Amino acid sequence: MDNDLRAQQAPGYAAVVLNNLSEPFPHSAHHTQVSAADRPTPEQIHPAFYTSFDWHSCVHMHWLGASLLGSASEPSAAGAAPEGASDGGTAAWVDSSTAASLRKALGANLTPVKLAVERDYLLANPSWERPYGWAWLMRLAATCSSSSDAQLREWGSALEPLVDAVAELSVAWMAKAQYPVRHGLHTNAAFGVGYMLDAFRSLGRDEAAAACEEAARTWFANDRGWPGDWELSGQDFLSAGLSEADLMRRVLPAGEFAAWFAAFLPGLSAESRILQPVSVTDETDGYLVHLHGLNLTRAGQVARVIATLRGSSHPEASAAAAVLSEALDPLLKAGLSGLESGDFMSTHWLASFAWDALGSVAALD
């Protein structure tokens, strides 16, 4: 798969970003009140990220907008940006008028003054948005900081205090977390730590990156026989097993990862439930539509695992890569169909996951 599909989808995703960043309501607040008088509006406590239904969705809508502007300074030979940085392009994926609108919308929020308020809130609430929101925030910072575009690098500089805050919070959390969270929702440890690891590496936060690697090995290195046919629940947008594999392929050398993967998902076949697309029965239900995201995150994770297995000489690597390759296209197509409804309960987050999956699949070519 080349980048043609991403080019086709980019204008629609840009429209999603611009619509989301102009929609302060409906809003799902996750603020813990400490008194009857503690009733701030979303914009008061989150002046940069108060639209798009909730904080983390607003953050990854900013990531999507920055990625659509084309922000990688040094694409790799495979066509993808340095891991943790961006989507793999140096030129904007949208026309000049749309790019100007994206710059205006993102630039209005990614200011030092507004981001200072966001940083202070994170430090005052050290478990808030952990680790999912942290991961998207670090991806946004890495995308902007790695850019060849002066305006995006300026946003990256403005995000530096938040990077420092999340790095500090992450190290402290992983030092005391004895066990990972393994379900398929926001608090999944493997998904968040994987993207934070990418970003910390890209951003030069070596201590935080090392803490991510140590946590991954401590939590997951000895896992065997993952019950892939049992992991699915009705509100998942993440595969707990594939999220774990996607993290471990970042941490282990390719050969070690192939051996770990063979023991982690023994007997994997094209019929395995963990690789089957799932459907949504009600597009307006904010929890049921999570399953669209499950198809997309599975597709992206499968693509990245395939890329790692292709770099291994382990005797089981090629067979596993072949099984995963067979599953890839159905998962991606099922996930992309989730954006067709246009319902806000899907669009306020799903376009980011679609762009992420498309980038990982395109990098395989």
Steps between C-alpha positions, in 0.01 A plus 500: 500500500639841404398843624214545251236408756645742754496775240137422424400501865701805611251776401220326686716452807601865492132593501453278804784677681367846422147405603616341824718792602202734461264285710523564875185296567395229559783458748584209728677648801737290708576765759488389864331768709658575836219723626153619407657816360740307277288512187716642222405495135712274279666801338609641834704198601590381150537811283695313232307172495134558592318401179446168318286345776785433746859596572681204349293513181582868465869424543506236229294722269788749531740214420297413193494862388877532540553172314281614211720805467791266426745517782774241472842649449676175408276229352652154511579291196173315551307824468418541867622766735731422791288299741312720740532802275234529234324343208779488249457806282681829463238663276146574612237241417241773442466804276635840602164637612432203726856510630455867591180416691676220686789728591261764632300253708801321648700818548220659703530220755868404505622818667739516796241670720225245438735205520638620833151459646482149356838413650399625843184290490697187413744554785219571746316183394777243451282202406267691269489375139759234584633361272274549195480878500867523588586284199310717252645816650852364459424397141380853428817646649725259309320569173540874539857489629624277218354722230683682226228764521583807711148546636470139609840516669377809683204298628744227598697751706181617671421137587841438663381578856223243459752247373706556812190462718385176338854358503520569873155357568565193285824407672333531841199294394692216340732474800205414725260319265541132588256378237388624158141578407412248231147577377412664168415852615681826575697383802664213311863516605665350192334735250587814694853397591574397141417838354668683787814295440503603133451864590751511785763351269421757233503783753826396666343422838735211571404440863130478417569277199709266716220486758257396224734225384552371853126499569431312177751229585383474861132480410503297179830326420392169653146492360411180318184355346291817477127405476430692181159339453384630838626855511219678311236691698223720367662838561858433397683726260831326573611140475673435828712225346603686187567815702740296711668356191525846347681620812736204522609530136620851594706363790643169380741439212319352199620144561408505868165653419418229244568233762298689760210547255492130408468408869258785575248407227563133426285344232412835345304454177292706261190373682618615844245728662765757588543566125131510400326831413212597726184698423303781666123478546432861608711786361358746752607302806829643622611170649389260229680705233824419679501182294575704186813614677584143591513409131728795431736455793528131420584587139773744603644263758494206259683708238772602744544145629529373142775753433696377802451131414625564148829614654547176692662173394311306767355183343141589594516866401406466134201274571368739765549797267305317228206437734498862613524625141187307409310672781624852432283619212165378643575669832594828333196506271263422786651776712493764226134429438434630850552857385229476237215568740624851577357471851682715756538209739730345241659798334624675815772237530492240226669703227820513707504122528431463129793726407726315739405161353534623142848628573614169648354300211653735239841459664493128417527570125 
